[in-house]
Amino acid sequence: MTDYVALPGAPPRQFDLRPASRPELGEVWRSLSFLHGTYPEFRVWYWGSVVPGLISGERSLFIEKQGNHLSGLVIAKRADEQKLCTIWTRPEMRGCGVATRLVRDALEWLGTDRPLVTVPDETLKSFDKLFRTFGFEYRYANVGYYREDSIEHVFNGVLRPGRVC
Ligand SMILES: CC(C)(COP(=O)(O)OP(=O)(O)OC[C@H]1O[C@@H](n2cnc3c(N)ncnc32)[C@H](O)[C@@H]1OP(=O)(O)O)[C@@H](O)C(=O)NCCC(=O)NCCS
């Protein structure tokens, strides 16, 4: 069974949402479910916005795999705003260029070098080199956007009112 096929003309790491690929959405979910603690509505966002957005084409998922395991992923949104919604590399694969490659592919799909990106305070340091590589511009810190006590750092743009990711 083919579980990962490049779309014709698409970057090689862009996820193809043909039915045979869909079980991988569960693996992505399991890899990211730790984000519940950071984003209280993460489950609703993933299954209610990301997956339908992948089907409609408003969102795209970029993944790298090693064997059967996910090495890293980027979720991007190309709609009323161009956004890198999630950037994540499996801990044991960090520092190998996975995120750099996936972000590069996502920027090509988004058609911009300056997408909106936000990261929680607790991960800001780990994104520093990656964001410098791409020349992302730090804009401001937003307190209480996703959780009362949380700080979200905003790059390249401005967060919209409300909790839409
Ligand atoms: C930030 C993150 C995506 C980087 O992924 P990665 O695949 O390791 O990135 P790359 O290998 O492409 O490395 C990019 C640069 O960042 C550096 N880097 C990677 N992880 C780092 C860390 N934890 N601290 C400091 N620098 C780090 C790398 O050394 C590299 O620098 P170099 O070009 O000088 O070698 C990864 O650390 C991660 O997933 N962190 C958790 C993020 C998270 O919680 N995401 C979900 C919410 S958005």
The ligand as an SDF file (V2000), in Angstrom:
LIG
                    3D

 48 50  0  0  0  0  0  0  0  0999 V2000
   12.4300   23.9540   16.9590 C   0  0  0  0  0  0  0  0  0  0  0  0
   12.4880   22.6110   16.2490 C   0  0  0  0  0  0  0  0  0  0  0  0
   11.2650   22.4890   15.3230 C   0  0  0  0  0  0  0  0  0  0  0  0
   13.7700   22.5360   15.4210 C   0  0  0  0  0  0  0  0  0  0  0  0
   13.7240   21.3500   14.6770 O   0  0  0  0  0  0  0  0  0  0  0  0
   15.0400   20.6680   14.0670 P   0  0  0  0  0  0  0  0  0  0  0  0
   14.5890   19.6700   13.0630 O   0  0  0  0  0  0  0  0  0  0  0  0
   15.9280   20.2300   15.1300 O   0  0  0  0  0  0  0  0  0  0  0  0
   15.6760   21.9190   13.3270 O   0  0  0  0  0  0  0  0  0  0  0  0
   16.9160   21.8380   12.3400 P   0  0  0  0  0  0  0  0  0  0  0  0
   17.6530   20.5650   12.5220 O   0  0  0  0  0  0  0  0  0  0  0  0
   16.4440   22.1880   10.9810 O   0  0  0  0  0  0  0  0  0  0  0  0
   17.8240   22.9400   12.9640 O   0  0  0  0  0  0  0  0  0  0  0  0
   17.6780   24.3170   12.7710 C   0  0  0  0  0  0  0  0  0  0  0  0
   18.6900   25.0000   13.6840 C   0  0  0  0  0  0  0  0  0  0  0  0
   18.1410   25.0610   15.0060 O   0  0  0  0  0  0  0  0  0  0  0  0
   19.0690   24.5050   15.9300 C   0  0  0  0  0  0  0  0  0  0  0  0
   18.2910   23.8530   16.9760 N   0  0  0  0  0  0  0  0  0  0  0  0
   17.4980   22.7700   16.8250 C   0  0  0  0  0  0  0  0  0  0  0  0
   16.9450   22.4560   18.0280 N   0  0  0  0  0  0  0  0  0  0  0  0
   17.4110   23.3690   18.9250 C   0  0  0  0  0  0  0  0  0  0  0  0
   17.2470   23.5500   20.3170 C   0  0  0  0  0  0  0  0  0  0  0  0
   16.4590   22.7500   21.0580 N   0  0  0  0  0  0  0  0  0  0  0  0
   17.8730   24.5880   20.9150 N   0  0  0  0  0  0  0  0  0  0  0  0
   18.6570   25.4110   20.1960 C   0  0  0  0  0  0  0  0  0  0  0  0
   18.8730   25.2770   18.8650 N   0  0  0  0  0  0  0  0  0  0  0  0
   18.2640   24.2610   18.2470 C   0  0  0  0  0  0  0  0  0  0  0  0
   19.8730   23.5400   15.1230 C   0  0  0  0  0  0  0  0  0  0  0  0
   21.1430   23.2900   15.7010 O   0  0  0  0  0  0  0  0  0  0  0  0
   20.0130   24.2440   13.7980 C   0  0  0  0  0  0  0  0  0  0  0  0
   21.0620   25.1770   13.8330 O   0  0  0  0  0  0  0  0  0  0  0  0
   22.2670   25.0430   12.7590 P   0  0  0  0  0  0  0  0  0  0  0  0
   21.6260   25.4030   11.4360 O   0  0  0  0  0  0  0  0  0  0  0  0
   23.2630   26.0130   13.2420 O   0  0  0  0  0  0  0  0  0  0  0  0
   22.7150   23.6310   12.8160 O   0  0  0  0  0  0  0  0  0  0  0  0
   12.5200   21.4270   17.2650 C   0  0  0  0  0  0  0  0  0  0  0  0
   13.4730   21.7050   18.2500 O   0  0  0  0  0  0  0  0  0  0  0  0
   11.1630   21.1790   17.9440 C   0  0  0  0  0  0  0  0  0  0  0  0
   10.3180   20.4670   17.4030 O   0  0  0  0  0  0  0  0  0  0  0  0
   10.9380   21.7570   19.1330 N   0  0  0  0  0  0  0  0  0  0  0  0
    9.6550   21.6470   19.7860 C   0  0  0  0  0  0  0  0  0  0  0  0
    8.7010   22.5660   19.0440 C   0  0  0  0  0  0  0  0  0  0  0  0
    7.2730   22.4160   19.4420 C   0  0  0  0  0  0  0  0  0  0  0  0
    6.9240   22.1880   20.5910 O   0  0  0  0  0  0  0  0  0  0  0  0
    6.4050   22.5800   18.3940 N   0  0  0  0  0  0  0  0  0  0  0  0
    4.9830   22.5610   18.5960 C   0  0  0  0  0  0  0  0  0  0  0  0
    4.4550   23.9370   18.9200 C   0  0  0  0  0  0  0  0  0  0  0  0
    4.6700   25.0740   17.5770 S   0  0  0  0  0  0  0  0  0  0  0  0
  1  2  1  0
  2  3  1  0
  2  4  1  0
  2 36  1  0
  4  5  1  0
  5  6  1  0
  6  7  2  0
  6  8  1  0
  6  9  1  0
  9 10  1  0
 10 11  2  0
 10 12  1  0
 10 13  1  0
 13 14  1  0
 14 15  1  0
 15 16  1  0
 15 30  1  0
 16 17  1  0
 17 18  1  0
 17 28  1  0
 18 19  1  0
 18 27  1  0
 19 20  2  0
 20 21  1  0
 21 22  1  0
 21 27  2  0
 22 23  1  0
 22 24  2  0
 24 25  1  0
 25 26  2  0
 26 27  1  0
 28 29  1  0
 28 30  1  0
 30 31  1  0
 31 32  1  0
 32 33  2  0
 32 34  1  0
 32 35  1  0
 36 37  1  0
 36 38  1  0
 38 39  2  0
 38 40  1  0
 40 41  1  0
 41 42  1  0
 42 43  1  0
 43 44  2  0
 43 45  1  0
 45 46  1  0
 46 47  1  0
 47 48  1  0
M  END
$$$$
